[in-house]
């Protein structure tokens, strides 16, 4: 339990319902994100980038853009009537004597929902109640790291209502209310009443919704375009694959046809060589066989084996004669020599091998 500067015990506000808990959680998350954003170099980078881009445009456009992004400041109390366009948005800056500044120290956990904590505990730090004033606060680190230094700026409601009504009566629209310290520097708070802030927040929320919707539509359009392009590329790739497959099948078919043609040509050449060789062998065999010998069967195989069957008067002389003049080798009888009763000749069956060319 922390103790404030007045000696009172500080009790952190506790949510009584799930809705309040969700609001506190959302406020805590928003606070952390805001702190991280403000502490990062990204805002400075965007500011530098905008100034660099602004320097590239013509001077007339630069002047218009600068005027559009600059909200006029109206100092209160007013010294002269306003000289602004009707419905021009302005920032109301209060003098230092119009507000009350309180310096507090609170636990770091209070920063997650600082506005709610101060609303419930306001009567402990000021002589006012929350219904009597408008207030805002800014937190910063203190020398004591266990506590946060809180700058609480408040003003009576009646006084600020008069100031806002007086400015808006002259045709301007107040969008923010800040106050100056004793040195003339703004505190950086927003004391605008809730009803005005709600109107501004509603407009801002609608603008954010419209921008978010536009961004969402653009993202969706980009995703659909990307998906469409990917589908188109996929269809083209499939068509290319089908075309390549068809070409590959045609090439394979042509290769098979060529291989078959080569095999056929080889077979024809081999058959032609075999025919020529067989004719020459038959011619040699005819000249070599004696006149008293008749061949009944001649078989020639691809491995060079030759089988001769027939009748002869002197069968025992045939193997040597065939080896000598018919180009055969290893000529031997198969089954022996048998006499033939009808012709009176000897029946033979000779197995031999054709001699290889050049041997």
C-alpha positions in Angstrom: 0.0 0.0 0.0 1.4 3.4 -1.0 1.1 6.6 0.9 0.4 10.0 -0.9 2.0 13.3 0.0 -0.9 14.2 2.4 -0.4 11.0 4.4 -3.5 9.3 3.2 -3.5 5.6 2.3 -3.7 5.0 -1.4 -6.0 2.3 -2.5 -6.0 1.4 -6.1 -9.4 1.3 -7.8 -10.7 -2.2 -8.3 -13.1 -3.0 -11.1 -16.4 -4.5 -10.0 -17.5 -6.0 -13.2 -16.1 -7.7 -16.3 -16.8 -4.7 -18.5 -14.8 -2.4 -16.2 -12.0 -5.0 -16.2 -11.9 -5.1 -19.9 -11.9 -1.3 -20.1 -8.9 -1.2 -17.7 -7.1 -3.9 -19.6 -7.7 -2.0 -22.8 -6.5 1.2 -21.2 -3.4 -0.5 -19.9 -2.6 -1.9 -23.3 -3.1 1.5 -25.0 -0.9 3.1 -22.4 1.9 0.7 -23.0 1.6 1.0 -26.8 1.6 4.8 -26.5 4.6 4.8 -24.3 6.5 2.5 -26.6 5.5 4.6 -29.6 6.6 7.8 -28.0 9.8 6.3 -26.8 10.7 4.9 -30.2 12.5 6.8 -33.0 9.6 6.2 -35.4 7.7 9.4 -34.7 10.8 11.5 -35.2 11.5 9.6 -38.5 8.0 10.2 -39.8 8.3 13.9 -38.9 11.7 14.1 -40.7 10.3 12.2 -43.6 7.3 14.5 -43.9 9.5 17.6 -43.8 11.7 16.1 -46.5 8.7 15.3 -48.7 7.2 18.7 -48.0 10.4 20.4 -49.2 10.1 18.7 -52.6 6.7 20.2 -53.5 6.1 23.7 -54.9 6.1 26.5 -52.4 2.4 27.2 -52.9 1.5 23.7 -52.1 3.9 23.6 -49.2 2.2 26.7 -47.7 -1.2 25.1 -48.1 -0.2 21.8 -46.5 1.5 23.6 -43.7 -1.6 25.6 -43.0 -3.8 22.5 -43.2 -1.7 20.6 -40.7 -1.4 23.5 -38.2 -4.3 24.0 -35.9 -4.6 27.7 -34.7 -4.1 28.4 -31.0 -6.5 30.7 -29.1 -5.2 32.1 -25.8 -7.6 32.5 -22.9 -8.6 35.0 -21.6 -9.2 36.6 -25.0 -7.6 39.9 -25.6 -9.1 40.6 -29.1 -12.0 39.1 -31.0 -11.3 36.0 -33.0 -10.4 36.4 -36.6 -10.9 32.9 -38.0 -13.1 31.3 -40.5 -16.5 29.8 -39.4 -16.2 26.3 -38.1 -12.4 26.6 -37.9 -10.9 24.2 -35.5 -8.8 25.8 -32.8 -6.8 24.8 -29.7 -7.7 26.7 -26.5 -4.6 27.5 -24.4 -5.4 28.7 -20.9 -3.2 31.0 -18.9 -1.3 29.7 -15.9 -3.6 31.4 -13.4 -6.7 29.7 -14.8 -5.7 26.2 -13.7 -4.4 24.4 -10.6 -1.3 22.2 -10.8 -0.8 19.3 -8.3 2.3 17.1 -8.2 1.7 13.6 -7.0 3.6 10.3 -6.7 1.7 7.1 -7.3 2.7 3.5 -7.8 3.7 2.5 -11.4 0.6 0.3 -11.6 -1.6 3.3 -11.6 -0.3 4.5 -14.9 -2.2 1.7 -16.6 -5.5 3.4 -15.8 -4.4 6.8 -14.5 -7.6 8.7 -15.3 -9.8 6.2 -13.5 -7.5 6.1 -10.4 -7.5 9.9 -10.1 -11.2 10.1 -10.6 -11.9 7.8 -7.6 -9.2 9.4 -5.4 -9.4 13.0 -6.5 -10.8 14.2 -3.2 -7.7 13.0 -1.4 -5.4 15.1 -3.4 -7.5 18.3 -4.1 -10.3 20.2 -2.3 -12.6 19.3 -5.2 -14.7 16.4 -6.2 -14.7 14.9 -9.7 -18.1 16.4 -10.5 -16.7 20.0 -9.9 -13.7 20.0 -12.2 -12.2 19.0 -15.5 -8.7 17.5 -15.2 -6.0 15.7 -17.0 -2.6 14.3 -15.9 0.8 13.3 -17.3 3.1 10.8 -15.8 6.9 10.6 -15.9 9.6 8.7 -14.1 10.8 10.1 -10.8 14.0 9.8 -8.8 12.4 7.1 -6.8 11.9 4.3 -9.3 9.3 2.7 -7.1 6.9 5.6 -7.8 5.7 7.7 -10.7 5.7 11.5 -10.8 2.2 12.7 -11.8 1.4 16.2 -12.9 -2.3 16.8 -12.3 -3.8 19.8 -14.0 -7.4 20.8 -13.1 -9.9 23.6 -13.6 -13.4 24.3 -12.4 -16.0 23.2 -14.8 -17.9 26.5 -14.8 -14.8 28.4 -15.7 -13.8 26.2 -18.6 -17.4 26.0 -19.9 -17.5 29.7 -20.1 -14.2 29.8 -21.9 -15.3 27.2 -24.5 -18.7 28.7 -25.0 -17.2 32.2 -25.5 -14.8 30.9 -28.2 -17.4 28.8 -30.0 -19.8 31.7 -30.0 -17.4 33.5 -32.3 -17.6 30.7 -34.9 -14.6 28.6 -33.9 -14.7 25.0 -32.8 -12.6 24.0 -29.9 -11.0 20.6 -30.4 -8.5 20.6 -27.5 -7.9 22.6 -24.3 -4.4 22.9 -22.8 -2.8 25.2 -20.2 0.5 27.0 -19.8 2.9 26.8 -16.9 4.5 29.7 -15.3 7.2 29.8 -18.0 4.6 30.0 -20.8 5.1 26.4 -22.0 2.0 24.1 -22.5 1.6 21.2 -20.1 0.6 18.9 -23.0 -2.8 17.9 -21.4 -6.3 18.0 -22.7 -8.9 19.5 -20.4 -11.7 19.5 -23.0 -15.1 18.6 -21.4 -16.3 15.1 -22.1 -19.3 16.1 -24.2 -17.0 18.0 -26.6 -14.5 15.3 -26.6 -17.1 12.7 -27.3 -18.2 14.6 -30.4 -14.6 14.8 -31.5 -13.9 11.2 -30.6 -17.0 10.1 -32.5 -15.8 12.0 -35.6 -12.3 10.7 -35.2 -13.6 7.2 -34.6 -15.7 7.3 -37.8 -12.7 8.6 -39.7 -10.6 5.8 -38.3 -13.3 3.3 -39.1 -13.5 4.6 -42.7 -9.7 4.6 -43.0 -9.5 1.1 -41.5 -12.2 -0.1 -43.8 -10.4 1.4 -46.8 -7.1 -0.1 -45.7 -8.9 -3.5 -45.2 -10.5 -3.3 -48.7 -7.1 -2.4 -50.2 -5.4 -5.3 -48.3 -8.2 -7.6 -49.4 -7.9 -6.4 -53.0 -4.1 -6.9 -52.9 -4.6 -10.4 -51.5 -7.2 -11.2 -54.1 -4.9 -9.8 -56.9 -2.0 -11.8 -55.5 -4.1 -15.0 -55.3 -5.4 -14.4 -58.8 -1.9 -13.9 -60.1 -0.7 -17.0 -58.3 -3.6 -19.0 -59.7 -2.9 -17.7 -63.2 0.8 -18.6 -62.8 -0.3 -22.0 -61.5 -2.5 -22.6 -64.5 0.3 -21.5 -66.9 2.7 -23.8 -65.1 0.2 -26.7 -65.4 -0.2 -26.0 -69.1 3.6 -25.9 -69.5 3.9 -29.2 -67.6 1.2 -30.8 -69.8 2.9 -29.4 -72.9 6.3 -30.7 -71.8 4.8 -34.0 -70.9 3.2 -34.3 -74.4 6.5 -33.3 -76.0 8.3 -35.9 -73.9 5.8 -38.6 -74.9 6.2 -37.6 -78.5 10.0 -37.7 -78.2 9.8 -41.1 -76.4 7.5 -42.5 -79.1 9.8 -41.2 -81.8 12.8 -42.7 -80.0 11.0 -46.1 -79.8 10.1 -45.9 -83.5 13.8 -45.1 -84.3 15.0 -47.9 -82.1 12.5 -50.3 -83.7 13.6 -49.1 -87.2 17.3 -49.6 -86.2 16.5 -53.1 -84.9 14.6 -53.9 -88.1 17.5 -52.6 -90.2 20.0 -54.7 -88.2 17.8 -57.8 -88.5 17.4 -57.2 -92.3 21.2 -56.7 -92.7 21.8 -59.8 -90.6 19.3 -61.8 -92.6 20.9 -60.6 -95.8 24.4 -61.6 -94.5 23.0 -64.9 -93.4 21.4 -65.4 -96.8 24.6 -64.6 -98.6 26.6 -66.8 -96.2 24.1 -69.6 -96.5 24.2 -69.5 -100.3 28.0 -69.5 -100.3 28.0 -72.4 -97.8 25.5 -74.4 -99.9 27.7 -73.8 -102.9 30.8 -75.0 -101.1 28.9 -77.9 -99.6 27.5 -78.9 -103.1 31.0 -78.9 -104.6 32.4 -80.8 -101.5 29.8 -83.6 -101.2 30.7 -86.7 -103.3 28.4 -87.7 -106.1 27.3 -90.9 -104.3 26.0 -88.9 -101.3 22.5 -87.5 -101.0 21.6 -84.9 -98.3 18.0 -85.3 -97.0 18.2 -82.6 -94.3 20.4 -79.6 -93.6 20.0 -77.4 -90.5 22.0 -74.3 -89.9 21.7 -72.4 -86.5 22.7 -68.9 -85.6 25.4 -70.1 -83.3 27.2 -71.7 -86.3 26.1 -75.3 -85.6 25.3 -77.4 -88.7 23.5 -80.7 -88.8 23.6 -82.9 -92.0 21.5 -86.0 -92.5 21.4 -88.2 -95.6 22.7 -91.3 -97.4 26.1 -92.1 -98.7 28.1 -95.2 -100.0 31.2 -94.2 -97.9 29.8 -92.3 -94.9 33.0 -92.7 -92.8 34.9 -90.4 -95.2 32.4 -87.6 -95.0 33.6 -85.8 -91.8 37.1 -85.4 -93.0 36.0 -84.3 -96.5 33.6 -81.8 -95.0 36.3 -80.3 -92.8 38.7 -80.1 -95.8 36.5 -78.4 -98.4 33.2 -77.3 -96.9 34.5 -74.8 -94.3 33.4 -76.9 -91.3 35.2 -78.0 -88.2 34.6 -80.6 -85.5 32.5 -82.7 -87.8 31.4 -85.9 -85.9 28.8 -88.6 -86.4 25.7 -88.4 -84.1 24.2 -91.8 -83.4 26.6 -93.7 -85.7 26.3 -95.1 -89.2 23.2 -97.2 -90.1 22.6 -99.2 -93.2 19.6 -98.4 -95.3 17.9 -101.6 -96.6 15.9 -100.0 -99.4 18.8 -98.1 -101.0 21.6 -100.2 -99.9 23.5 -97.1 -98.8 24.6 -95.9 -95.3 22.5 -93.5 -93.4 24.4 -90.9 -91.5 23.8 -87.9 -89.2 26.8 -85.5 -88.9 27.1 -82.6 -86.4 29.7 -79.9 -87.2 30.4 -76.1 -86.7 31.0 -73.6 -89.4 34.5 -72.2 -89.4 34.7 -68.5 -88.6 35.8 -66.1 -91.3 39.5 -65.5 -91.4 40.3 -68.8 -89.5 
